[in-house]
């Protein structure tokens, strides 16, 4: 391990100390290491843009924003192969939350998520991507349902005895 000296302003230090207390870290170093890992993962250039991924696109928007619903429908229609499922929730009279599960090439999913989040009227948004390992032998549909684990087997009941 290496020792690093970092200077933080008082407000940032207070936020860090609040996270330390809330999450139960034993010391500041542990907290800073975890936050650095998360930040690096978030900020690192995506070297796997051509790899398959699944993602959750979560955003809050003003459903009264001019033409936003039409723009979102158009965006989803243009990239329909990426979207697996969506959840739409009315939070209040003006605000909706959408959660969409996406699947596709990482770069395409990232671009689509950024496009949706950047729409005028979208207030907050986050895209969480996770890589998906596809079997090398897989050349068919992405919706295969092959399982590679054992299931508990229940023997079928024998037929009732025939009445004499």
Secondary structure as UniProt FT lines:
FT   HELIX           10..23
FT   HELIX           28..43
FT   TURN            47..50
FT   STRAND          52..62
FT   TURN            63..64
FT   TURN            66..67
FT   HELIX           68..78
FT   TURN            79..82
FT   STRAND          83..90
FT   STRAND          95..105
FT   HELIX           106..118
FT   TURN            120..121
FT   STRAND          122..131
FT   TURN            136..137
FT   TURN            142..143
//
